[in-house]
């Protein structure tokens, strides 16, 4: 799984840019991970949906179960 993450990071983000400083690269990589990879990118481990979509679906299902009870 880690290999897949780093391959995605390199091909979708890192290799496409040039940064003036190492600090700037570190900040922008962190922002990409939090803003794109963790929240919007589809993940095969949760049914090929984004974490945001998964949470919305889960919340909706949980609410339906609670209403039915």
C-alpha positions, -999 to 999 in steps of 0.1 A, spaced: 0 0 0 28 24 8 44 17 -26 11 26 -43 9 59 -23 45 70 -32 40 60 -69 9 82 -70 26 111 -52 55 110 -76 36 107 -108 6 130 -100 24 157 -81 61 156 -75 76 151 -109 54 178 -125 68 207 -105 100 225 -96 103 243 -62 127 271 -53 134 256 -19 132 223 0 109 239 26 84 250 -1 84 215 -16 77 200 19 48 224 25 33 218 -9 36 180 -7 19 181 27 -9 203 13 -14 179 -17 -16 149 6 -42 166 29 -62 184 1 -61 159 -28 -50 125 -18 -66 120 15 -99 137 8 -108 136 -29 -89 108 -45 -107 75 -49 -94 47 -27 -98 10 -36 -99 0 0 -132 18 5 -150 8 -27 -133 31 -52 -149 62 -38 -133 93 -22 -131 94 16 -156 123 16 -181 103 -5 -176 73 17 -183 93 48 -214 108 33 -227 74 23 -219 59 57 -236 87 75 -267 84 53 -269 47 59 -264 51 97 -291 78 98 -315 54 79 -308 26 104 -314 49 134 -347 62 119 -358 26 113 -351 16 149 
